[in-house]
């Protein structure tokens, strides 16, 4: 019996990355967990608004980060949940540093889901954008 072909990015099966409440299928389990965490932050009043998959044009290249988040403080931030960085993403990141409309925060899942919340922790990888780190 042959095994099913593996995705080159080792993406989990569709059933594992489908939100049980909303029924939405996410590109990765980590992105699904992060969306669930943001939904809880909206309910707690820490976040005002979340836009999933906002389209941003970077000097004629289309880039779609995972989330656009508006915090209670009014701070607006684009967030991308990364599992693996590809050459295409690295090109888009260079363009974001030069032409991005704001801060792009990269996060990575840093553990298995916790028993209490069912959500994993996320590690902040870095912030990027015009004027960041200068």
LOMAR-429085 format. One line per field, with one value per residue (C-alpha): x, y, z; residue number from 0. Coordinates in steps of 0.5 Angstrom, whole numbers, plus 500, padded with zeros to 3 digits. Example, Ala and Ser with C-alpha at 12.3 -4.5 7.8 and 13.67 -1.06 7.14 Angstrom:
BEGIN
px <- [525 / 527] $
py <- [491 / 498] $
pz <- [516 / 514] $
n <- [0 / 1] $
***
This chain:
BEGIN
px <- [500 / 503 / 503 / 500 / 505 / 507 / 507 / 514 / 512 / 509 / 503 / 498 / 492 / 486 / 482 / 487 / 488 / 480 / 477 / 472 / 468 / 468 / 469 / 475 / 481 / 487 / 494 / 497 / 495 / 500 / 496 / 489 / 492 / 494 / 487 / 484 / 488 / 487 / 479 / 480 / 484 / 478 / 473 / 478 / 478 / 485 / 484 / 479 / 479 / 483 / 483 / 485 / 489 / 490 / 493 / 499 / 502 / 510 / 512 / 508 / 509 / 503 / 504 / 498 / 500 / 496 / 493 / 492 / 491 / 489 / 490 / 486 / 492 / 490 / 497 / 496 / 501 / 501 / 503 / 505 / 506 / 512 / 514 / 519 / 522 / 522 / 526 / 520 / 518 / 525 / 524 / 518 / 521 / 526 / 521 / 517 / 523 / 523 / 516 / 511 / 505 / 507 / 510 / 510 / 511 / 514 / 512 / 513 / 509 / 514 / 511 / 505 / 498 / 497 / 492 / 489 / 487 / 488 / 493 / 501 / 505 / 508 / 515 / 516 / 522 / 522 / 519 / 520 / 518 / 521 / 524 / 524 / 531 / 534] $
py <- [500 / 507 / 513 / 519 / 524 / 529 / 537 / 540 / 544 / 539 / 542 / 538 / 535 / 539 / 537 / 539 / 546 / 547 / 551 / 547 / 553 / 557 / 552 / 556 / 552 / 555 / 554 / 551 / 549 / 555 / 560 / 557 / 557 / 564 / 566 / 563 / 567 / 573 / 572 / 571 / 578 / 581 / 578 / 580 / 587 / 587 / 588 / 592 / 589 / 583 / 583 / 576 / 576 / 583 / 584 / 589 / 592 / 592 / 596 / 592 / 585 / 583 / 580 / 577 / 577 / 573 / 578 / 586 / 587 / 594 / 593 / 597 / 602 / 604 / 601 / 597 / 592 / 586 / 579 / 573 / 567 / 563 / 556 / 556 / 562 / 561 / 565 / 568 / 570 / 573 / 577 / 580 / 581 / 585 / 589 / 590 / 593 / 598 / 599 / 596 / 601 / 599 / 594 / 587 / 582 / 575 / 570 / 563 / 557 / 555 / 549 / 545 / 547 / 548 / 544 / 550 / 554 / 549 / 554 / 554 / 560 / 564 / 567 / 574 / 573 / 580 / 587 / 589 / 596 / 602 / 606 / 599 / 598 / 604] $
pz <- [500 / 498 / 503 / 500 / 497 / 502 / 501 / 500 / 506 / 511 / 511 / 516 / 513 / 511 / 517 / 522 / 520 / 519 / 525 / 528 / 530 / 524 / 519 / 515 / 513 / 514 / 510 / 516 / 523 / 526 / 522 / 525 / 532 / 531 / 528 / 534 / 539 / 536 / 536 / 544 / 544 / 540 / 545 / 551 / 548 / 547 / 539 / 536 / 529 / 525 / 517 / 515 / 508 / 507 / 500 / 499 / 493 / 494 / 488 / 483 / 487 / 491 / 498 / 502 / 510 / 514 / 518 / 519 / 526 / 530 / 537 / 543 / 543 / 536 / 533 / 527 / 525 / 519 / 522 / 518 / 521 / 519 / 519 / 513 / 510 / 502 / 497 / 494 / 501 / 502 / 496 / 498 / 505 / 502 / 498 / 505 / 508 / 502 / 500 / 506 / 508 / 516 / 521 / 519 / 525 / 523 / 529 / 529 / 533 / 539 / 542 / 542 / 544 / 552 / 556 / 559 / 552 / 547 / 544 / 543 / 544 / 539 / 538 / 536 / 530 / 528 / 526 / 519 / 515 / 512 / 518 / 523 / 526 / 523] $
n <- [0 / 1 / 2 / 3 / 4 / 5 / 6 / 7 / 8 / 9 / 10 / 11 / 12 / 13 / 14 / 15 / 16 / 17 / 18 / 19 / 20 / 21 / 22 / 23 / 24 / 25 / 26 / 27 / 28 / 29 / 30 / 31 / 32 / 33 / 34 / 35 / 36 / 37 / 38 / 39 / 40 / 41 / 42 / 43 / 44 / 45 / 46 / 47 / 48 / 49 / 50 / 51 / 52 / 53 / 54 / 55 / 56 / 57 / 58 / 59 / 60 / 61 / 62 / 63 / 64 / 65 / 66 / 67 / 68 / 69 / 70 / 71 / 72 / 73 / 74 / 75 / 76 / 77 / 78 / 79 / 80 / 81 / 82 / 83 / 84 / 85 / 86 / 87 / 88 / 89 / 90 / 91 / 92 / 93 / 94 / 95 / 96 / 97 / 98 / 99 / 100 / 101 / 102 / 103 / 104 / 105 / 106 / 107 / 108 / 109 / 110 / 111 / 112 / 113 / 114 / 115 / 116 / 117 / 118 / 119 / 120 / 121 / 122 / 123 / 124 / 125 / 126 / 127 / 128 / 129 / 130 / 131 / 132 / 133] $
***
